[in-house]
Amino acid sequence: MQSLTEFNIEKTTAEILILKEQTAQNIVEIGKRLIAVKSNLQHGEFDEWLKNKVDFSTRTAQRFMRIATEFPNTTLVSYLGTRKLLALAGLDEEDREEVMQENDVDKMTARQLEQAVQEKKKLKKRLAEEQEYSNKLQKSIQEKEQEIKDLQDKIKSKVKETTDLEVKQVNITVKKAVQEKQKTEA
């Protein structure tokens, strides 16, 4: 009797996994079709069509369309559930690939994956903020370097002016001395 129960559990588990795979594939396919319908309806007609014809909320339709856009190849995501698809669809392609490479996504719970995605988003946001801060610092450094260069140029100019004035004063003094000497000799 024990082995019969285990067999039924195994069979049911296998059926659940098949349905789970079909669910992910169906979400992608539904999303593709929703995109097609939306592009063929006039502005404002899509929400009404969703409500009256397919009984989907706008939010559900947007999620399915986002999944279809982000995961056009259903075989790549067939093992993921809806929550995992939605979590991954919230990332750009590069970040999504990193999360999938860094984690054993199919063995993670949806909550664990959502947490990994949130951490990735926070890290990306922090990196962007640090990059922006770095850019501001770099700009400030460039401005200060320009100020230093301008001050150095002013100093060089003042030194030249001072040197020119000193040379003029020496020339005037020498001229006066020569004139005085000529007067005394004459």
Secondary structure per residue as TSV (DSSP state, phi and psi in degrees):
chain	resnum	aa	ss	phi	psi
A	1	M	-	360.0	-37.9
A	2	Q	H	-60.4	-45.1
A	3	S	H	-66.5	-32.8
A	4	L	H	-64.2	-43.0
A	5	T	H	-63.4	-44.6
A	6	E	H	-62.4	-39.9
A	7	F	H	-61.5	-45.8
A	8	N	H	-63.3	-38.5
A	9	I	H	-65.1	-45.0
A	10	E	H	-62.6	-42.8
A	11	K	H	-63.6	-45.3
A	12	T	H	-64.6	-40.1
A	13	T	H	-59.6	-45.4
A	14	A	H	-62.0	-42.0
A	15	E	H	-63.5	-41.0
A	16	I	H	-62.0	-44.0
A	17	L	H	-63.8	-38.0
A	18	I	H	-64.4	-45.8
A	19	L	H	-64.2	-38.0
A	20	K	H	-61.4	-44.5
A	21	E	H	-62.2	-43.6
A	22	Q	H	-65.1	-35.6
A	23	T	H	-61.2	-48.2
A	24	A	H	-61.3	-44.4
A	25	Q	H	-63.5	-40.7
A	26	N	H	-66.7	-37.3
A	27	I	H	-61.6	-44.3
A	28	V	H	-62.1	-46.0
A	29	E	H	-65.9	-40.9
A	30	I	H	-62.3	-43.9
A	31	G	H	-59.0	-42.5
A	32	K	H	-61.3	-42.0
A	33	R	H	-70.8	-36.1
A	34	L	H	-63.0	-40.0
A	35	I	H	-61.0	-43.4
A	36	A	H	-63.9	-44.4
A	37	V	H	-62.7	-47.1
A	38	K	H	-59.1	-39.7
A	39	S	H	-71.0	-17.3
A	40	N	H	-102.0	-0.2
A	41	L	S	-103.1	156.5
A	42	Q	-	-71.0	159.1
A	43	H	T	-56.6	129.7
A	44	G	T	91.3	-12.9
A	45	E	H	-84.3	-22.1
A	46	F	H	-63.4	-46.8
A	47	D	H	-61.0	-41.4
A	48	E	H	-65.3	-41.8
A	49	W	H	-60.8	-43.7
A	50	L	I	-58.2	-46.6
A	51	K	I	-66.8	-45.6
A	52	N	I	-86.6	-31.5
A	53	K	I	-101.8	-37.5
A	54	V	I	-122.4	-1.4
A	55	D	-	55.6	46.0
A	56	F	-	-113.1	144.3
A	57	S	-	-77.3	159.5
A	58	T	H	-59.6	-40.7
A	59	R	H	-62.0	-44.9
A	60	T	H	-62.2	-43.9
A	61	A	H	-61.7	-42.9
A	62	Q	H	-62.2	-40.2
A	63	R	H	-63.3	-46.8
A	64	F	H	-63.5	-40.0
A	65	M	H	-68.0	-38.1
A	66	R	H	-64.5	-42.6
A	67	I	H	-62.4	-42.8
A	68	A	H	-64.2	-36.8
A	69	T	H	-70.1	-43.4
A	70	E	H	-78.8	-27.1
A	71	F	-	-130.0	68.0
A	72	P	-	-67.6	-22.6
A	73	N	-	-94.3	104.0
A	74	T	H	-67.6	-25.2
A	75	T	H	-68.3	-27.2
A	76	L	H	-71.3	-26.3
A	77	V	H	-118.3	12.1
A	78	S	T	-63.6	-24.8
A	79	Y	T	-86.7	-4.5
A	80	L	S	-93.7	147.7
A	81	G	-	-85.3	175.6
A	82	T	H	-59.8	-46.8
A	83	R	H	-62.4	-38.8
A	84	K	H	-67.7	-41.2
A	85	L	H	-60.5	-46.0
A	86	L	H	-63.1	-41.3
A	87	A	H	-62.7	-46.9
A	88	L	H	-69.1	-32.6
A	89	A	H	-66.8	-18.3
A	90	G	T	-76.8	-4.2
A	91	L	S	-107.4	154.8
A	92	D	-	-73.3	167.3
A	93	E	H	-58.2	-43.7
A	94	E	H	-62.9	-46.8
A	95	D	H	-66.8	-38.1
A	96	R	H	-61.4	-44.7
A	97	E	H	-63.1	-40.0
A	98	E	H	-62.5	-45.3
A	99	V	H	-62.1	-41.9
A	100	M	H	-69.8	-31.4
A	101	Q	H	-77.7	-35.4
A	102	E	H	-80.6	-15.9
A	103	N	S	-129.2	153.1
A	104	D	-	-89.0	77.4
A	105	V	G	-56.7	-40.3
A	106	D	G	-68.0	-22.1
A	107	K	G	-96.6	-9.1
A	108	M	S	-79.4	152.3
A	109	T	-	-77.5	163.6
A	110	A	H	-59.7	-39.6
A	111	R	H	-64.4	-41.7
A	112	Q	H	-63.6	-41.7
A	113	L	H	-66.6	-42.6
A	114	E	H	-59.9	-38.2
A	115	Q	H	-67.1	-41.7
A	116	A	H	-63.1	-39.9
A	117	V	H	-65.4	-43.9
A	118	Q	H	-62.3	-40.9
A	119	E	H	-63.1	-40.0
A	120	K	H	-63.6	-43.7
A	121	K	H	-63.4	-43.0
A	122	K	H	-63.0	-43.2
A	123	L	H	-62.5	-42.8
A	124	K	H	-65.4	-41.2
A	125	K	H	-63.6	-44.7
A	126	R	H	-62.9	-41.3
A	127	L	H	-62.6	-42.5
A	128	A	H	-63.6	-41.4
A	129	E	H	-64.1	-42.5
A	130	E	H	-67.0	-36.1
A	131	Q	H	-66.0	-41.8
A	132	E	H	-62.7	-43.6
A	133	Y	H	-62.9	-43.0
A	134	S	H	-61.6	-42.2
A	135	N	H	-62.3	-41.3
A	136	K	H	-63.9	-43.5
A	137	L	H	-62.7	-42.7
A	138	Q	H	-61.2	-43.0
A	139	K	H	-63.8	-42.2
A	140	S	H	-63.1	-41.6
A	141	I	H	-61.2	-44.5
A	142	Q	H	-62.3	-41.0
A	143	E	H	-63.8	-43.5
A	144	K	H	-65.2	-39.6
A	145	E	H	-62.3	-38.5
A	146	Q	H	-66.3	-41.3
A	147	E	H	-60.8	-43.3
A	148	I	H	-61.2	-45.4
A	149	K	H	-61.0	-44.4
A	150	D	H	-61.6	-42.4
A	151	L	H	-65.7	-39.7
A	152	Q	H	-62.1	-41.7
A	153	D	H	-62.4	-41.6
A	154	K	H	-63.4	-42.4
A	155	I	H	-62.1	-45.9
A	156	K	H	-58.4	-42.8
A	157	S	H	-63.7	-44.7
A	158	K	H	-65.7	-40.3
A	159	V	H	-62.2	-42.3
A	160	K	H	-64.1	-44.5
A	161	E	H	-60.5	-44.9
A	162	T	H	-62.9	-44.7
A	163	T	H	-62.8	-44.3
A	164	D	H	-60.5	-42.1
A	165	L	H	-63.8	-43.9
A	166	E	H	-62.3	-42.0
A	167	V	H	-63.2	-42.7
A	168	K	H	-61.6	-43.3
A	169	Q	H	-64.7	-41.1
A	170	V	H	-62.4	-44.4
A	171	N	H	-61.0	-42.3
A	172	I	H	-64.6	-44.3
A	173	T	H	-62.5	-43.2
A	174	V	H	-63.8	-43.6
A	175	K	H	-60.0	-45.3
A	176	K	H	-62.2	-42.1
A	177	A	H	-64.4	-41.0
A	178	V	H	-65.8	-43.9
A	179	Q	H	-62.6	-42.2
A	180	E	H	-63.0	-41.8
A	181	K	H	-65.7	-40.2
A	182	Q	H	-65.4	-36.1
A	183	K	H	-67.7	-41.4
A	184	T	H	-72.5	-28.2
A	185	E	H	-80.4	-26.8
A	186	A	-	-83.7	360.0
